[in-house]
């Protein structure tokens, strides 16, 4: 049950969160975990060396914060994992002692499981950003990155934010899909992709209000805004492609590896093959 002081009402919610009281790992999963922890420790060693070498200039780089975010969330996940295992062990002993006749509170272990899931999501998110950064040597990815960077001022979804706020204020009391701003934005994004699974639920609340909101959303967002976004991206893509053609080819991985190889051995002059 959730109480909203602004609305003066209680909102009942039901959620099913399955979990295993006994977490069994296969040999290959244990090998993956050990390799991941070893790589994280080696990653920390490399970053500490970079801090010692570059000092203040290292702090000014935005990618250094992303790297340390991956490291911190990885070790936070290790802590959550051990906490969850300890709680599961305690619940297992309690279940064995009571023979299943005593009610067991699974709220804390479910909370730890959700935290671990969120942590994995953050790690995957920042790792994906890091992977895209490593793919900057590919000309196509560089072209896409520069296009989005050039068009970021025009791609701000003012109308999308307005409709997100509208749906949240109108239907947050009635439907889970609009209970928070984040979930509302996710639902609106699904409707942009023409996925109107929540339309029937809106009709059950207020047919006229739901019809007006959906009609305006489809007319202004799905039809107009998406086409506008596509035209903006195409225009900026052509501009970036024209600028890239004028520059020298500096995104070849072979040349980069060759340069680093000779730098490691004290030679700064590239020998072209």
C-alpha positions as CSV (number, residue, x, y, z in Angstrom):
1,X,0.0,0.0,0.0
2,X,1.3,3.5,-0.9
3,X,-0.2,6.7,0.5
4,X,0.0,9.9,-1.6
5,X,-0.6,13.0,0.6
6,X,-1.3,15.2,-2.4
7,X,-4.1,12.9,-3.6
8,X,-5.3,11.8,-0.2
9,X,-5.7,8.1,-1.1
10,X,-4.1,4.7,-0.8
11,X,-2.8,2.9,-3.9
12,X,-2.6,-0.9,-3.7
13,X,0.2,-2.6,-5.6
14,X,1.0,-6.2,-6.2
15,X,4.4,-7.4,-7.4
16,X,5.9,-10.9,-7.8
17,X,9.7,-11.1,-7.3
18,X,10.9,-14.7,-7.7
19,X,14.2,-15.7,-6.1
20,X,16.1,-18.9,-5.2
21,X,16.9,-19.7,-1.6
22,X,19.8,-21.8,-2.8
23,X,22.1,-20.1,-5.4
24,X,24.0,-22.8,-7.3
25,X,26.7,-21.9,-9.7
26,X,28.2,-24.1,-12.4
27,X,31.9,-24.4,-13.0
28,X,31.9,-22.1,-16.0
29,X,30.0,-19.4,-14.0
30,X,32.5,-19.5,-11.2
31,X,35.3,-19.2,-13.8
32,X,33.6,-16.1,-15.3
33,X,33.2,-14.5,-11.9
34,X,36.9,-15.1,-11.0
35,X,38.0,-13.7,-14.4
36,X,35.8,-10.6,-13.9
37,X,37.2,-9.9,-10.4
38,X,40.7,-10.4,-11.6
39,X,40.2,-8.0,-14.5
40,X,38.6,-5.4,-12.1
41,X,41.6,-5.6,-9.8
42,X,44.0,-5.2,-12.8
43,X,41.8,-2.3,-14.0
44,X,42.2,-0.6,-10.7
45,X,46.0,-1.0,-10.9
46,X,46.1,0.5,-14.3
47,X,43.9,3.5,-13.3
48,X,46.0,4.2,-10.2
49,X,49.2,4.2,-12.3
50,X,47.4,6.7,-14.6
51,X,46.5,8.9,-11.7
52,X,50.2,8.9,-10.5
53,X,51.5,9.7,-14.0
54,X,49.0,12.4,-15.1
55,X,47.7,13.7,-11.7
56,X,45.6,16.8,-12.2
57,X,45.1,16.2,-16.0
58,X,43.6,12.8,-15.3
59,X,40.9,14.3,-13.1
60,X,39.9,16.7,-15.9
61,X,39.0,13.8,-18.3
62,X,35.4,12.8,-18.3
63,X,36.2,9.2,-19.2
64,X,38.2,8.8,-16.0
65,X,34.9,9.2,-14.0
66,X,33.2,6.6,-16.2
67,X,36.0,4.2,-15.6
68,X,35.9,4.6,-11.8
69,X,32.1,4.4,-11.9
70,X,32.4,1.0,-13.5
71,X,35.0,-0.1,-10.8
72,X,32.9,1.3,-7.9
73,X,29.6,-0.3,-9.0
74,X,31.4,-3.6,-9.6
75,X,32.7,-3.8,-6.1
76,X,29.3,-2.6,-4.8
77,X,27.8,-5.5,-6.6
78,X,30.2,-7.9,-4.9
79,X,29.1,-6.5,-1.5
80,X,25.4,-6.8,-2.4
81,X,26.1,-10.4,-3.6
82,X,27.6,-11.4,-0.2
83,X,24.9,-9.7,1.7
84,X,22.3,-11.5,-0.3
85,X,24.0,-14.9,0.1
86,X,24.2,-14.3,3.9
87,X,20.5,-13.4,4.1
88,X,19.6,-16.5,2.0
89,X,21.7,-18.7,4.3
90,X,19.8,-17.3,7.3
91,X,16.4,-17.8,5.7
92,X,17.4,-21.4,4.7
93,X,18.3,-22.2,8.3
94,X,15.0,-20.6,9.5
95,X,13.0,-22.6,6.9
96,X,14.8,-25.8,7.9
97,X,14.2,-25.2,11.6
98,X,10.5,-24.4,11.2
99,X,9.9,-27.1,8.5
100,X,7.9,-24.6,6.5
101,X,5.3,-23.9,9.1
102,X,6.6,-20.5,10.2
103,X,6.1,-17.4,8.0
104,X,9.3,-16.1,6.5
105,X,9.8,-12.4,5.7
106,X,11.4,-12.2,2.3
107,X,11.3,-8.4,2.0
108,X,14.9,-7.7,2.8
109,X,16.4,-10.4,0.5
110,X,14.0,-9.2,-2.2
111,X,15.3,-5.6,-1.6
112,X,18.9,-6.8,-1.9
113,X,18.1,-8.7,-5.1
114,X,16.6,-5.6,-6.6
115,X,19.7,-3.6,-5.6
116,X,21.9,-6.2,-7.2
117,X,19.8,-6.0,-10.4
118,X,20.1,-2.2,-10.5
119,X,23.8,-2.4,-9.9
120,X,24.2,-4.8,-12.9
121,X,22.1,-2.4,-15.0
122,X,24.4,0.5,-14.1
123,X,27.5,-1.5,-14.9
124,X,26.1,-2.6,-18.2
125,X,25.1,1.0,-19.1
126,X,28.5,2.5,-18.3
127,X,30.3,-0.4,-19.9
128,X,28.3,0.1,-23.1
129,X,29.4,3.8,-23.1
130,X,33.0,2.7,-22.6
131,X,32.6,0.2,-25.5
132,X,31.3,2.9,-27.8
133,X,34.3,5.0,-26.8
134,X,36.6,2.2,-27.8
135,X,34.9,1.9,-31.1
136,X,35.8,5.5,-32.0
137,X,38.5,4.1,-34.4
138,X,35.7,2.8,-36.6
139,X,34.7,5.5,-39.1
140,X,31.0,4.7,-39.1
141,X,30.7,4.8,-35.3
142,X,32.6,8.1,-35.2
143,X,30.3,9.5,-37.9
144,X,27.3,8.5,-35.8
145,X,28.7,9.9,-32.6
146,X,29.6,13.3,-34.2
147,X,26.2,13.5,-35.8
148,X,24.3,13.0,-32.5
149,X,26.7,15.4,-30.8
150,X,26.0,18.0,-33.4
151,X,22.3,17.5,-33.3
152,X,21.9,17.3,-29.5
153,X,20.7,20.9,-29.2
154,X,17.8,20.2,-31.7
155,X,16.9,16.8,-30.2
156,X,15.8,18.0,-26.8
157,X,12.3,16.6,-26.4
158,X,10.4,19.5,-25.0
159,X,7.1,18.2,-26.3
160,X,7.9,14.7,-25.1
161,X,8.6,16.0,-21.6
162,X,5.4,18.0,-21.6
163,X,3.3,14.9,-22.5
164,X,5.2,12.8,-20.0
165,X,4.2,15.3,-17.3
166,X,0.6,15.4,-18.6
167,X,0.2,11.7,-18.4
168,X,1.8,11.5,-15.0
169,X,-0.4,14.1,-13.4
170,X,-3.6,12.7,-14.9
171,X,-3.1,9.0,-14.4
172,X,-0.5,8.4,-11.7
173,X,-3.2,7.5,-9.2
174,X,-4.9,5.0,-11.4
175,X,-2.3,3.0,-13.4
176,X,1.1,1.6,-12.6
177,X,2.3,2.5,-16.1
178,X,2.1,6.2,-15.0
179,X,2.9,5.9,-11.3
180,X,6.3,7.7,-11.5
181,X,7.9,10.1,-14.0
182,X,10.5,7.5,-15.1
183,X,7.9,4.8,-15.7
184,X,5.7,7.4,-17.5
185,X,8.5,8.4,-19.8
186,X,9.1,4.7,-20.5
187,X,5.5,4.2,-21.3
188,X,5.4,7.3,-23.6
189,X,8.5,6.1,-25.4
190,X,6.7,2.7,-26.0
191,X,3.8,4.7,-27.5
192,X,6.1,6.5,-29.8
193,X,7.0,3.1,-31.2
194,X,3.3,2.6,-31.8
195,X,3.0,0.2,-28.9
196,X,-0.4,1.1,-27.3
197,X,-0.9,-1.7,-24.8
198,X,-2.0,0.8,-22.1
199,X,-4.7,2.3,-24.3
200,X,-7.3,-0.1,-23.1
201,X,-6.5,0.7,-19.4
202,X,-6.8,4.4,-20.2
203,X,-10.3,3.9,-21.7
204,X,-11.5,2.2,-18.5
205,X,-10.6,5.3,-16.5
206,X,-12.0,8.1,-18.7
207,X,-12.8,7.4,-22.3
208,X,-13.1,11.0,-23.4
209,X,-9.9,12.2,-21.6
210,X,-7.9,9.2,-22.8
211,X,-9.1,9.7,-26.4
212,X,-8.1,13.4,-26.3
213,X,-4.6,12.7,-24.8
214,X,-3.8,9.9,-27.1
215,X,-5.0,11.8,-30.2
216,X,-2.8,14.8,-29.3
217,X,0.1,12.5,-28.5
218,X,-0.1,10.7,-31.8
219,X,-0.6,13.9,-33.8
220,X,2.2,15.9,-32.2
221,X,4.7,13.3,-31.1
222,X,4.4,10.2,-33.3
223,X,3.7,11.9,-36.6
224,X,5.3,15.3,-36.3
225,X,8.1,15.0,-33.8
226,X,9.5,11.7,-35.1
227,X,9.6,13.0,-38.7
228,X,11.3,16.2,-37.4
229,X,13.9,14.2,-35.5
230,X,14.7,12.2,-38.6
231,X,15.1,15.3,-40.7
232,X,17.3,16.9,-38.1
233,X,19.5,13.8,-37.9
234,X,19.8,13.5,-41.7
235,X,20.8,17.1,-42.0
236,X,23.4,16.9,-39.3
237,X,24.6,13.6,-40.7
238,X,25.3,15.1,-44.1
239,X,27.1,18.0,-42.5
240,X,29.3,15.8,-40.3
241,X,30.0,13.5,-43.3
242,X,31.2,16.5,-45.3
243,X,33.5,17.6,-42.5
244,X,34.9,14.1,-42.0
245,X,35.8,13.9,-45.7
246,X,37.9,17.0,-45.4
247,X,39.9,15.6,-42.5
248,X,42.8,13.2,-42.6
249,X,42.1,9.5,-41.9
250,X,43.0,9.3,-38.2
251,X,40.7,6.5,-37.2
252,X,42.7,3.5,-38.4
253,X,43.3,1.0,-35.6
254,X,46.5,-0.4,-37.2
255,X,48.2,3.0,-37.2
256,X,47.2,3.6,-33.6
257,X,48.5,0.2,-32.4
258,X,51.7,0.7,-34.4
259,X,52.2,4.1,-32.8
260,X,51.7,2.8,-29.3
261,X,54.0,-0.2,-30.1
262,X,56.9,2.1,-31.0
263,X,56.2,4.4,-28.1
264,X,56.5,1.5,-25.6
265,X,59.9,0.7,-27.1
266,X,61.1,4.3,-27.0
267,X,60.7,5.0,-30.7
268,X,58.4,7.8,-31.6
269,X,59.0,7.7,-35.4
270,X,56.5,5.6,-37.2
271,X,57.8,3.2,-39.9
272,X,55.2,2.9,-42.5
273,X,54.8,-0.6,-43.8
